């Protein structure tokens, strides 16, 4: 069996740290609801951002070698990365990830820019340990959402019909994710033979990288009645494996809307997606908190309206 990663790792007591990396932007051509996304330079400029941000899940790959250093192949069998995004990263900026073990099956993670600015904070866990987003979701569910204008038609408790999804190595992942896993593996910050069909892995098959699990569950879109045109972004993301997720395997995916809310700049909603194998066994859960910029919605009322 080949090693999973060649990533140089520094150890200091209970902490492991990876090198600075320069993650790449792969969503410049993303389309949803017939328009470009925040990852388009012109759209980002209209929203007053300093540039088109790199998609948040990209940063998850820098944690995979660190988690494997702590837990080995179990990370790809029952590992969970649960993250709150704090600041956007623009292509060309450098990011470093580190993880500090807090228990046998738990650790805290962070990603920082070379400037020291925080990109994200996270929990890394095995099995059913409490996660970062357990607390964040519970806090929002305890609040009244207030008057909503963009996500006002969303109903908590809505569930989607089951749909069939898979992630082939060479096939595009659609308008939402206009690149293939092969494209991603050419640009990923932490390449691994475990992601590539025909290479060696502990399971005899290629596994889907952590950062691509949300792509797999979201690739068909949720088709929620969010008012638009409006532009969104990821605020929180948790990907939890209950078993290895394999490249080329057919899975069924269902979604549930679990919360709506807002902050000063965005209205937002939480969805929980479940990925199941052909026998109906749960293999992965993705919890996603998406925000929609109030400033991107032309009919958004002013303060006090």
C-alpha positions in Angstrom: 0.0 0.0 0.0 1.4 3.4 -1.0 1.5 6.3 1.4 -1.5 8.6 1.2 0.4 12.0 1.1 3.8 13.4 0.5 2.9 16.5 2.5 5.6 17.7 4.8 4.2 17.9 8.4 5.7 19.5 11.5 4.9 18.0 14.9 4.9 19.8 18.2 3.4 17.9 21.1 -0.2 17.2 20.3 -0.2 19.6 17.2 0.5 18.8 13.6 1.0 21.6 11.0 1.2 21.5 7.2 3.1 23.9 4.9 1.8 27.1 3.4 -0.1 26.4 0.2 -1.5 28.6 -2.6 -5.0 27.1 -3.3 -6.4 27.6 -6.8 -9.7 29.1 -7.9 -11.8 26.6 -9.9 -15.3 28.2 -9.9 -14.8 31.3 -12.1 -17.2 29.8 -14.6 -19.8 28.6 -12.1 -23.4 29.2 -13.0 -26.6 28.7 -10.9 -30.1 30.0 -11.5 -28.8 31.3 -14.9 -26.2 33.7 -13.5 -22.6 33.8 -12.4 -21.6 33.3 -8.7 -19.5 35.2 -6.2 -16.5 33.4 -7.6 -16.7 35.5 -10.8 -14.5 38.6 -10.6 -17.1 41.0 -11.9 -19.8 39.7 -9.5 -17.4 39.9 -6.6 -16.5 43.5 -7.5 -20.1 44.5 -7.5 -20.5 43.2 -4.0 -17.5 45.2 -2.8 -15.2 42.2 -2.3 -11.5 42.5 -2.9 -11.5 39.7 -5.4 -13.3 36.5 -6.3 -13.0 34.1 -3.4 -11.7 30.5 -3.6 -14.5 28.0 -2.9 -14.4 27.2 0.9 -14.2 23.4 0.6 -10.9 23.8 -1.2 -9.2 24.4 2.2 -10.4 21.1 3.5 -7.7 19.3 1.5 -5.0 20.8 3.6 -6.4 19.1 6.7 -6.5 15.6 5.1 -2.7 14.8 5.6 -2.9 16.1 9.1 -5.9 14.0 10.0 -4.3 10.9 8.4 -1.2 11.6 10.5 -3.4 11.4 13.6 -5.8 8.6 12.7 -4.5 6.8 9.5 -7.0 5.5 7.0 -9.8 5.7 9.6 -10.1 9.4 8.6 -11.5 8.3 5.2 -13.8 5.7 6.9 -15.5 7.7 9.7 -13.9 11.1 9.8 -15.7 14.4 10.2 -14.5 17.9 9.3 -16.8 20.6 10.7 -15.8 24.2 9.8 -16.9 27.8 10.2 -15.5 30.1 7.5 -14.2 33.4 8.8 -12.4 35.2 5.9 -12.3 34.7 2.2 -9.1 33.7 0.3 -8.2 35.1 -3.1 -6.1 33.1 -5.5 -2.4 34.0 -4.9 -2.8 34.2 -1.1 -1.1 31.5 1.0 -2.9 29.4 3.6 -1.5 27.1 6.3 -3.5 24.4 8.2 -2.8 23.0 11.7 -4.6 20.5 14.0 -4.3 20.0 17.7 -5.5 16.8 19.2 -8.0 17.3 22.1 -8.9 13.6 22.7 -8.5 10.1 21.3 -11.1 10.9 18.6 -11.2 14.7 18.5 -9.1 17.6 17.5 -9.3 21.3 16.8 -8.2 22.7 13.5 -7.5 26.2 12.1 -6.3 27.6 8.8 -4.5 30.9 8.7 -3.2 33.2 5.9 0.4 34.1 5.7 -0.7 37.5 7.2 -2.1 35.7 10.3 -5.7 36.3 9.3 -8.0 33.4 10.1 -9.5 31.5 7.2 -11.5 29.0 9.2 -11.8 27.2 12.5 -12.9 23.6 12.7 -13.4 20.4 14.6 -11.9 17.1 13.3 -13.5 14.1 14.8 -14.0 10.3 14.4 -17.4 8.8 14.8 -20.1 10.5 16.8 -18.0 13.1 18.7 -19.6 16.6 19.1 -18.7 18.9 16.2 -18.2 22.6 15.6 -21.5 22.9 13.7 -23.5 21.1 16.3 -23.2 24.2 18.4 -23.5 26.8 15.7 -26.7 25.2 14.2 -28.3 24.8 17.7 -27.6 28.5 18.4 -29.3 29.7 15.2 -32.2 27.3 15.7 -32.8 28.9 19.1 -33.3 32.4 17.5 -36.2 33.9 15.7 -35.1 34.5 12.1 -36.9 37.9 11.9 -38.4 39.4 8.7 -36.9 37.6 5.6 -37.1 38.8 2.0 -34.9 36.4 0.0 -35.3 33.0 1.8 -38.8 33.8 3.1 -40.4 31.0 0.9 -38.1 28.3 2.4 -39.9 25.9 4.8 -37.9 24.3 7.6 -38.5 20.5 7.5 -38.7 20.4 3.7 -37.1 17.2 2.3 -36.2 16.4 -1.3 -36.9 13.3 -3.3 -34.0 10.8 -3.6 -31.7 11.4 -6.6 -28.9 9.3 -8.0 -25.4 10.8 -8.0 -21.9 9.6 -8.7 -18.4 11.2 -9.2 -16.6 9.7 -12.1 -12.9 10.6 -12.4 -13.0 12.3 -15.8 -16.6 13.6 -16.0 -17.6 17.2 -15.3 -19.7 17.9 -12.2 -22.1 20.3 -14.1 -22.8 24.0 -14.1 -22.5 24.3 -10.3 -19.0 22.6 -10.3 -17.7 22.9 -13.9 -14.6 20.7 -13.4 -13.9 17.0 -13.1 -12.2 15.1 -10.2 -9.3 14.7 -12.6 -9.1 18.5 -13.0 -9.2 18.9 -9.3 -6.5 16.3 -8.7 -4.2 18.3 -11.0 -4.6 21.4 -8.9 -5.4 20.1 -5.4 -3.0 21.3 -2.7 -2.5 17.8 -1.3 -2.4 15.2 -4.1 -2.9 11.5 -3.2 -2.8 8.2 -5.0 -5.8 7.3 -3.0 -8.0 9.6 -5.1 -6.9 8.2 -8.5 -8.4 5.1 -10.1 -5.7 2.5 -10.9 -3.5 3.7 -8.0 -3.2 1.9 -4.7 -5.4 2.6 -1.7 -6.3 0.6 1.4 -9.7 -0.2 0.0 -8.5 -1.3 -3.5 -10.5 1.6 -5.0 -10.1 5.4 -5.3 -11.9 7.5 -2.6 -13.5 10.9 -3.0 -11.4 13.7 -1.4 -12.9 15.4 1.6 -13.2 18.7 -0.2 -15.2 17.0 -3.0 -17.9 15.4 -0.8 -20.0 18.5 -0.8 -19.6 18.7 -4.6 -21.0 15.2 -4.8 -24.0 15.9 -2.7 -24.7 19.4 -4.2 -23.9 18.8 -7.9 -27.5 18.4 -9.0 -28.6 21.5 -7.1 -31.3 21.7 -4.4 -33.8 23.8 -6.5 -35.0 25.8 -3.4 -37.3 28.8 -3.9 -34.6 31.4 -3.0 -35.6 34.7 -4.5 -33.3 36.1 -7.1 -31.2 36.9 -8.9 -29.1 36.9 -5.8 -25.6 35.7 -5.0 -24.6 33.3 -2.2 -21.6 32.0 -0.3 -20.8 29.2 2.1 -20.7 30.2 5.8 -20.4 26.8 7.5 -19.7 23.3 6.1 -19.5 19.9 7.8 -18.7 16.7 5.9 -19.0 13.5 7.9 -18.1 10.0 6.5 -19.8 6.9 7.9 -17.9 4.7 5.4 -15.5 5.4 2.5 -17.0 7.2 -0.4 -15.8 5.8 -3.7 -15.0 7.4 -7.1 -17.4 6.0 -9.7 -19.9 4.5 -7.2 -23.6 5.2 -7.6 -25.2 6.7 -4.5 -28.6 8.2 -3.7 -28.8 11.7 -2.1 -31.6 13.4 -0.2 -31.7 16.9 1.3 -33.5 18.4 4.3 -33.9 22.1 5.1 -33.1 22.4 8.8 -32.9 26.2 9.6 -33.2 29.7 8.2 -31.9 33.0 9.6 -30.0 36.2 8.9 -27.2 38.5 9.9 -26.3 42.1 8.9 -25.2 41.3 5.4 -26.9 38.0 4.5 -30.0 35.9 4.8 -29.1 32.2 5.2 -30.3 28.7 5.4 -29.0 25.3 6.5 -29.4 22.0 4.7 -28.5 18.5 5.7 -27.7 16.1 2.8 -27.5 12.3 3.2 -25.6 10.0 0.8 -26.5 6.3 0.8 -25.2 3.3 -1.0 -27.1 0.9 -3.1 -28.1 -1.1 -0.1 -29.5 2.0 1.7 -26.6 2.3 4.2 -25.6 5.9 5.1 -22.1 6.6 3.9 -21.8 10.4 4.3 -23.7 13.4 5.7 -23.1 17.0 4.6 -24.3 19.9 6.7 -24.2 23.2 4.8 -25.0 26.8 5.9 -25.3 29.1 2.9 -25.7 32.8 3.0 -27.3 35.1 0.3 -25.9 38.6 0.1 -28.7 41.1 0.8 -26.8 43.6 -1.4 -27.0 41.2 -4.4 -30.9 41.2 -4.4 -32.2 44.2 -6.3 -35.5 44.3 -4.5 -34.1 44.2 -1.0 -35.7 46.9 1.2 -33.6 49.5 2.9 -33.0 49.8 6.6 -36.2 50.3 8.6 -38.5 49.0 5.8 
